[in-house]
Amino acid sequence: MAKVEDFFLSENTVTDLNDERYAHIEMLKRAIDAMANATYQSIYVIDYFKREFLHVASNPLFLGGHTAEQMKAMGYQFYIEHVPEAEQAMLLEINTEGFKKFNSIPIGERIGYFISYDFHIVDGEKSFLINHKMTPFALADNGRLWLSMCVVSLSSHSEPGHIELRKKGAPTYWEYSLDYHRWITRNTVKLRPQERQVLILSAQGLTVAQIADKMNRSVDTIKTYKRVMFERLGTRSITEALTLATNSGLI
């Protein structure tokens, strides 16, 4: 079983921050709470200088039956208590290799990246697969990650893993292979204009017939757009496609 100290490495150690850097933290917390009020997703912030959760919004998805205050106090102990032991090893590998890769990115480009991966949260007898997306919020003066915003949503997959490091709008991204223990460069799937429109209209709650009417296409054509899009994205439903496209920055 993992220990809290296992998550902290030389690659994510931040030093020499003074109290002035925390002057606007309360404003940050209020902004996160406002964001959380507008979505079902859970949002929290990791502080790599203090090695703790700086703030946890109160959305229940990621809390495992705890209050936001309890989860904040638990910090990384939350992962140890609510993630299956086999997947804790995966999280430690992601943590190690993810920071090595992040620190290889030019400092001026680091804010634009995010890492995304899936793992289970166990809440009593219930277990559900979540997508965990981390994006830099603030860097230390030397370019090390200081504050990371984490957004948790339901996964579009059926198994844990699916580890990706992306920059929104970039033609390629990195996928981490748990089998080969290395990063692999992949080409970003681009949605065709009609596929993007189908996704957007689906997100608005329109039926296939209504989408066909809006796009001035036949119902069979819309079904073909969806089928081809699912094949290209590796998804099985419009819900999975929407989740994947959103998490990957495709729409």
C-alpha positions in Angstrom: 0.0 0.0 0.0 1.2 3.5 -0.8 2.2 6.0 1.8 1.6 9.8 1.6 5.3 10.5 1.4 5.6 8.4 -1.7 3.8 11.1 -3.7 6.4 13.7 -3.0 9.6 13.5 -5.1 12.5 15.7 -6.0 10.7 16.4 -9.3 7.7 18.0 -7.5 9.6 19.7 -4.6 9.0 23.4 -4.4 11.1 25.6 -2.2 11.6 29.3 -1.3 8.1 30.6 -1.6 7.2 33.4 0.8 3.9 34.5 2.3 3.4 37.2 -0.3 2.7 34.5 -2.9 -0.4 33.5 -0.9 -1.8 37.0 -0.7 -4.7 36.3 -3.2 -5.5 32.7 -2.2 -8.9 33.6 -0.7 -9.9 35.1 -4.0 -8.8 31.9 -5.7 -10.9 29.8 -3.3 -14.0 31.9 -4.0 -13.5 31.5 -7.8 -13.1 27.7 -7.5 -16.3 27.5 -5.4 -18.2 29.6 -8.0 -17.0 27.3 -10.7 -18.0 24.2 -8.7 -21.5 25.7 -8.2 -22.0 25.7 -12.0 -21.0 22.1 -12.7 -21.4 18.6 -11.3 -17.6 18.2 -11.5 -15.4 18.2 -8.3 -12.6 20.7 -8.1 -9.7 21.0 -5.8 -6.2 22.5 -5.7 -2.9 20.8 -4.7 -0.2 22.9 -3.1 3.2 21.4 -3.8 5.0 23.8 -1.6 3.0 23.0 1.5 2.4 19.4 0.3 -1.3 19.5 1.0 -4.7 20.2 -0.6 -5.0 24.0 -0.6 -8.8 24.0 -1.2 -11.5 21.5 -1.9 -14.9 22.5 -3.4 -18.0 20.9 -1.9 -19.3 19.0 -4.9 -19.8 15.4 -3.7 -18.6 13.4 -6.7 -15.0 13.0 -5.5 -15.5 13.3 -1.7 -16.0 9.6 -0.9 -18.6 10.4 1.8 -16.5 13.1 3.4 -17.1 16.8 3.7 -14.9 19.1 1.7 -13.2 20.2 5.0 -12.5 16.5 5.9 -11.0 15.8 2.5 -8.8 18.9 2.7 -7.5 17.7 6.1 -6.8 14.2 4.7 -4.8 15.4 1.7 -3.1 12.6 -0.1 -4.3 10.2 2.6 -7.6 10.4 0.7 -6.1 8.4 -2.2 -4.8 5.7 0.1 -8.1 5.2 1.8 -10.4 5.5 -1.3 -8.4 4.2 -4.3 -7.9 0.4 -4.8 -4.4 -0.7 -3.8 -3.5 -1.9 -7.3 -4.5 1.5 -8.7 -2.5 3.3 -6.0 0.6 1.9 -7.7 -0.6 3.3 -11.0 -1.1 6.7 -9.4 2.5 6.7 -8.0 3.8 5.8 -11.5 1.8 8.6 -13.1 3.0 11.0 -10.4 6.7 10.1 -11.0 6.7 9.9 -14.8 4.2 12.8 -15.2 6.4 15.2 -13.3 9.5 14.1 -15.2 7.8 14.8 -18.4 6.3 18.1 -17.2 9.7 19.3 -16.1 11.1 18.6 -19.6 8.6 21.0 -21.2 10.0 24.6 -21.7 9.0 26.7 -18.7 7.1 29.3 -20.8 4.8 26.6 -22.2 4.0 24.6 -19.0 0.9 26.5 -18.0 -0.8 25.4 -21.2 -0.6 21.6 -20.5 -2.9 19.2 -18.6 -2.6 15.5 -17.7 -5.7 13.3 -17.6 -6.2 9.7 -16.3 -8.8 7.4 -15.0 -9.0 5.5 -11.7 -11.6 4.2 -9.3 -12.9 5.8 -6.1 -14.3 3.5 -3.5 -17.1 4.9 -1.3 -18.2 2.2 1.1 -19.5 -0.7 -1.0 -19.7 1.5 -4.1 -16.9 2.0 -6.6 -17.0 4.3 -9.6 -14.5 5.2 -12.3 -13.6 8.9 -12.5 -11.5 11.0 -14.9 -8.9 13.1 -13.1 -7.6 16.1 -14.9 -4.7 18.2 -13.5 -3.7 21.5 -15.0 -1.0 23.9 -13.7 -2.5 27.0 -12.0 0.7 28.6 -10.7 4.4 28.0 -11.1 7.2 28.8 -8.7 9.9 31.2 -9.9 12.1 28.3 -11.1 9.2 26.9 -13.2 8.3 24.1 -10.8 4.6 23.3 -10.4 3.4 25.2 -7.3 -0.4 25.0 -7.5 -2.3 22.5 -9.6 -6.1 22.6 -10.2 -7.7 19.2 -10.4 -11.1 18.6 -12.0 -12.9 15.3 -11.4 -15.7 14.0 -13.7 -17.1 10.6 -14.5 -14.9 8.6 -16.9 -16.0 7.9 -20.4 -14.1 4.6 -20.2 -14.7 1.2 -18.5 -11.2 0.6 -17.2 -8.6 2.7 -15.3 -5.6 4.2 -17.0 -5.9 6.2 -20.3 -3.0 8.5 -19.2 -2.6 11.5 -21.5 -0.5 14.7 -21.3 -2.0 17.3 -23.7 -1.8 20.9 -24.7 -5.1 22.2 -25.9 -5.1 22.7 -29.7 -1.8 20.9 -30.2 -1.6 18.5 -33.2 0.0 15.8 -31.0 -0.1 14.6 -27.4 1.7 12.1 -25.2 0.1 8.9 -24.0 1.7 6.9 -21.2 2.0 3.2 -21.6 1.7 1.2 -18.4 2.8 -1.9 -20.3 6.1 -0.3 -21.6 6.5 2.4 -18.8 7.1 5.2 -21.3 5.5 8.1 -23.0 4.4 7.6 -26.6 3.6 10.5 -29.0 0.2 10.3 -30.6 -1.6 12.4 -33.2 -4.6 14.3 -31.9 -7.9 13.2 -33.4 -9.6 16.2 -35.1 -13.3 16.4 -35.3 -14.8 17.3 -38.6 -17.1 20.4 -38.6 -20.2 18.3 -38.9 -19.1 16.0 -36.1 -18.4 18.9 -33.8 -21.9 20.3 -34.7 -23.5 17.0 -33.9 -21.8 16.9 -30.5 -22.7 20.5 -29.6 -26.3 20.0 -30.6 -26.4 16.7 -28.7 -25.1 18.5 -25.6 -28.0 20.9 -25.9 -30.4 17.9 -25.6 -31.5 17.6 -29.2 -32.7 14.3 -30.6 -31.3 12.8 -33.8 -34.3 14.0 -35.7 -34.0 17.5 -34.3 -30.3 17.5 -35.1 -31.1 16.4 -38.7 -33.5 19.2 -39.0 -31.1 21.8 -37.7 -28.3 20.6 -40.0 -30.6 20.1 -43.0 -29.5 16.5 -43.3 -31.3 13.2 -43.2 -31.6 11.2 -40.0 -29.6 8.4 -41.6 -26.8 10.9 -42.4 -26.7 12.1 -38.8 -26.5 8.5 -37.6 -23.6 7.9 -40.0 -21.8 11.0 -38.7 -22.2 9.6 -35.2 -21.1 6.1 -36.1 -17.9 7.3 -37.9 -17.2 9.7 -35.0 -17.5 7.0 -32.4 -15.1 4.8 -34.4 -12.5 7.5 -34.6 -12.8 8.5 -31.0 -13.0 4.9 -29.7 -16.3 5.6 -27.9 -19.7 3.8 -27.8 -22.2 6.5 -27.1 -22.8 10.2 -27.5 -22.3 10.7 -23.8 -18.9 9.0 -24.0 -18.0 11.1 -27.1 -19.0 14.3 -25.4 -17.0 13.5 -22.3 -13.9 12.5 -24.2 -14.1 15.5 -26.6 -14.5 17.8 -23.6 -11.7 16.2 -21.6 -9.4 16.2 -24.6 -10.1 19.8 -25.6 -11.7 18.9 -28.9 -14.7 21.1 -28.5 
